[in-house]
Amino acid sequence: MNFLSHYYFERDTTDANVILGVVLPDFVKNAEKSYNLYPAKEIHTFQGNPSQLSLYHGWERHIKVDAIFHSSTFFTEQTQILKQLLIPIMGNSPVKPFFLAHIGLELVLDHLLVLKEDVEVGLFYDALQESDKIALNLFLQNCGLLDTKPFFNFLNGFISGKYLFSYQKIENISYALNRICMRVWNNPFSPEQVDQLTIQLESYKKLLEPIYLSIFNEIEPQLK
């Protein structure tokens, strides 16, 4: 799941470090895709530091949510539906259709959460801003990431950019999807294909909209 979908499950949480923790695995990969952190192996180093333990708690909830989501019937069925809508516009694109459908589904879920005001994007950014950065730095170092400067450059840019507010518009979902593909492939889509992608995502959104909350309702009780 993407950032706001993870935040959905913490929308009533008052601990800013837990909220940061639930998006931290993706933040780490966005900062540098070669980073591989395994906090569960380092849990002894977090003892006695409530902020680090909150980050760890959030991290573990992220892992659990993704495991449930990716093994769900919803995920299997919806990625197949979206893939069939996307294949006709892909042409000679190097992007794998399943990858595009997988990430596309996650982004459209975030789009609907914003559109339907199921999450407050401003509160999400407030939590990121208020989180304990000293504890975060120690947490990352305890997990083996000794040079944390590139990560904090990413985090600070993410917070100041506030681009998740743009998820209200479906064309910005296409833009985000194209940018994600650009991290893996050179020139994944032409400008014309990005426009076509917007049209197909809009069509898919109309199919998903009546049932999108079902996956959140399925996952949430399993996090208790």
N, C-alpha and C positions, 0 to 999 in steps of 0.2 A: 504494500500500500504506500501511497505517497504522503507527504508531510501532513496535510490537513486531515486526511483520513485517520492517521495515527493520533492526531490531536483530538479528534472527535471523542475518543475513548477517555481522554483526560480533560474534557471540557469543563468538568466540575472540580478539577484538582486545583488546590491552592498552592501546591509546592512547585515553584518555578523550575527547580532542578529535575523533578520527575518529567515535566513537560519537555525540557531540553533533552532529557535522556531518551524519550520515545522517538525523537527524530535524529538522535546523535549517530546511530549506525549509518544512516544515509548521508548525514553531514560529513562524516569522516571520509566516506567514499567519494563524495563530491569534491572535497578538498584535494584528495589525491587517491586515484582509483587503485594504486598499488598498496595502500594501507590495509592491513589485516589485523584487527584487534580482537582479543578474546578475554573480555573482562571476567568471565566466570572462572577463569584460571587464576585470576589475581584478586579474588574477593577478599582474601585475608588482608590485603593492603588498604582496603577501604574501611576496615573496622575502626570505630572510634571517630569517624568523620561523617556526620549525618548528611552533609551535602553530597559527598562522594557516593554514599549508600543510596541516596535518592537518584542520582544519575544512573547508578547500576540498576536500580529497580525499574526505572524508565526504559533502559536499554533492554532488559529482559522482557518487558512487556512488548516492546517493538518486535523482538524475535518471535514471541508467542503469537502475536497478531498476524505477522506475515506467514507463519507456519499454518495457522488455521485458514487464512485467506487463500493461500496458494493450493491447499488441499481440498478446497470446497467445491461442491458441484456448481455453485454460482460462478466461480472463477473459470472453471472448465467450459461451461456453457457460454458465458459472456465473451470470453476471448475468442471462441470459435465464431460466434455471431459477428463480432467486430472484424475479425480477420477476413471473413467473406466480403464484408463491405469495403475493406481496404485493398485487397489484392488487385481489383481491376484498375486502380489508379497508380499502382506501384511501377509499372513498366519495367525498365532496366535498373531500377534502384537496387543497390547492394543490401539494403536493409532486409532482415529476415521478417517475414510476415508475422510469425508468432511473437517476436520481440516487439514489433510495432503495436500489435493488438494488446499485449500484456501491459506495456507502459501506457498505451492509449486508454485502456480501461481504468487504470489507476488515476490518470489525470482527469478523466471525465467524472469519476466519483468525486474528486476534489472540487471540480467545477460545480457540480450539483450541490455539494455541501455549502459552498459560498453563495450560490444563486438562491438556495432555499433558506439561507441564514441559519443552518444547523450548527454552524460554528461561527465564532466572532474572531475574524482574522486579526483585528487590533489587539485583542487579549492574548492571542498566540504570540505576537511580536513583543508585547509587554513582558510576557514570561521569559522569552529569550533574553531580553534586555536586563531583566532583574535577576537572572540566574547567577550563581556564584562562580565567577570566572577563575578565581584562584583555585577553588576546588576542582573545577573543570580541567585546569592545566595539570594539577596533580593527578587527577583521574587518568588523563591521557598518558602522562609519563609513567604512571604505575602500570599501564597496559602496554608499555613498550614504545610509545611514540615520544621520543626524547626531544625532537625538534618540533615544537608545537606552533611555531610562527606561521607556516603555511595554512594550518588549520584555522588559526585565529584571523588571518587575513580573509579567508573564506567566510567565516562566521560573521565578522564585522560587516563585510560587504552584503551578506544575506540580510542582516538586520536593517542596515541603512537603506538597502534597495527596496524592501517591502514589495517585491514583485508579486507576492501571492494575492494581493488585492486585485491584480489584473486578471485573475482566474474567473472573474465574473463574465468575461467575454470568451466565447468559444474559439475565436480566431487566435487568442493568446494561448489557448491550449495547443493548437496546431503549432504555434511558434515554439512553445516549450518542448513539444514532442520532437520537432525538428532539431532543436538545440541538443537534446539528449542524444539523438541519433548521430549528431556531428561529433560527439565524443568517441564514437566507435568507428564510424565510417566517414571518409572524405566525400563531400558533396552528396549527401544521402538523397536529397530531393531538389528538384528544380523549383523556382518560384511558382510555376503553374501547378506543380504537384502539391505544393503547400496549400494553395488555394483550393484544390480538389480535396485535400485532406480535411480542410475546414468544413466543406460541404458534407463529407461523409461522417465526420464526427457529430455534426448537427443532426444528421439523420439518426445516428446511433443514440444520441442523447435522448431523442424522443422515444426510442424503444426502451431505454434504461430507466427513464425518469419515474415511471409508475412503480418500479420495484427496487430502486437503488438502495433504499434504507434496509431492505431485507438482509443484506449481508452484514450490516452493522448490528442489526438485531440478533443475528445468528451468533456473531462473535462475542458481543458484550457479556452475555451470561457466563461464558467460558473464562472470563478474566477475573471473576469474583474470587 
